Every structure is written in C-alpha cells, then in structure tokens.
Amino acid sequence: MRSKPQRLTEKETEVMERLWADGPLTVRQLLSTYPDPKPHFNTVATTVRILIDKGYVAHVGENGGAYLYAATVNSDSLGRRSLASVVKSYFHNNYRSAVASLVEEEKITLEELHELIAMVERKKQ
C-alpha cells in the first residue's frame, strides 16, 4: 500500500463494506449483494481494481475460474485512517476542534463525551 492513505469514494466504501460483511467474493458474487437496481458489472469490477491499486483489496484465490477478492484492512483500521485524514485536512490536525464541531452540530451527546473522558482517563493510568 502507498505510504499516504488515500480517501475512498462512496462506491469504494460500499464495496469495502460488502467485502467486510460477506468476503472474500468474486465480482459477480459482490454484485449479487447489491439491491436493485444493481450497478453495472464493469462498474463494480473497476471499483475493485481501484481498491487493489490503493492497497485496500487483494486477490486471494479463485472460485469457478473467477478471482476472489478480500479486504486487506479491517473497518476499524480504515476508520482511524479516514478520521485522521479528515482532522488533518479540515481541522488543521486539531482534534479538539473536530470534537467541538461535533458538539456544535449536536452530533455527540453529553453522555458520549463523558464516556470519551473516562476513556482518556483510563489510558493515562
């Protein structure tokens, strides 16, 4: 994987979520997990190739002559990388500002903030 984590598009994230839930899968199997109207086969195949290039997906075997693909990172790891990238890009690497934004937008509750404080205190011990 390249040294700098690359952000995922909505389509790429959707493929990753399906691979985490049901993988490893062939492109055809992956396509079958989508609700109707399903995306075109080539769209899903191209998205998988892009994810391979980014280092998030790998070819891990074959099934009936078709390649099986699996995620190379778990969702928690990708989430941490994505969060770090967002905080760096939009909050000038200031996590306090990021949390303040969540508070301001009422995206986090007082109870959740207390849980985070307790988590930080446990880490210090």
N, C-alpha and C positions, 0 to 999 in steps of 0.2 A: 504494500500500500504506500502511496505517496506520503511524504513527511507531513504535509499540511492537510488536515482533514477537509474534505470537500462537502459542502452542503448538498442535501438531497432535495430533488424536486418532489412535488406531490405524488407524481406517478412512481418515482423511485421509492419513496417512502411506502407507498401502497404495496409494491412488490416485496419490499423487505418485511412488512407486517405479515404478508401471506406466507413468506418463506419461514418466518419465525413460528407461525402458527401451525403450518402443515408440512414444511420442508423436510428433507430435500424433495424437489419436484422437477419434472420436465416442464418446458414452456407450455405444452398442451395441458398438463395437469394444473399448472399455475393458472392458466386461462379459465379452466373449469371452476376455479374458486370464486370467480367474479360473478356478481349478479348481472342479470340482463338489464340493459343492453351491454354485452361484453365488448371490451376493446378488441381491436383487430389483432390477430396472432402476431403480425410483424411488429406492431407497437410494443407488445409485451416482450418479444424476443429482443428488440432493440434496447429496451429498458434494461433487460438482464445483461446485455453486452456492456452497456454503460456502467452498470453496477460492478461488473467484473473489472473493467478498466479503472474504476475508482477504488477497487480493492475490498468492496463490501460483500461480494458474492464470488463463489468459486464453483467450478465444475468438479463434482465429487463422485461421478460414476455414470453408469448408463442404465436405462430401463427400456427394453424393447427397441434398441438401436438409437434412442434419443438420450441426449445428455441430461443428467440430473444436476440440479443447482441447489446450493445451500448458502445461507448467510455465513459470512466469516467473522462477524461481530454480533454480540448479543444486543438486545434492545437497550439495556441499561448503559452499556458502553457507548453506543451511538447517541443516546440521550445526553450523556455527560459531555461528549464531544460537541454536540449541537448546541447545548446550553452555553458552554464555554465560548463558542464561536459567536453566538448572539450577544452575550455580555461584552465580549471584546469589541464587536462591530458597532453595537448600538448604545452601549453604556460606558464606552471607553475603559473597559476592563474593571468597572466599578460595580461589584456585586451588591453593595448597599443600595445603589441607585436602581438596580434591577429589582430588588425586593421592594423598595419604596414605590416603584411603578406598579407592582402587583397590588400593594396596599391601596394606592391611589385609585386604581381601576377596580377595586373590590374583587380581585381575583384570588385573594388569600384571606382567610379568616383569622381572627384573634387567636382562636384555639390552635390553628395551624402554626401561627407564629410562636406561640408558647411551646409547641412540640419541637420546632426548629431550635429555639433557645435551649431547651433541655438536651437536644441532640448535640449542640455545640458544647454545652457544659460537660456532658459525658465524654466527649472527645478530649477535653482538656485534662480529665482525670487519668 
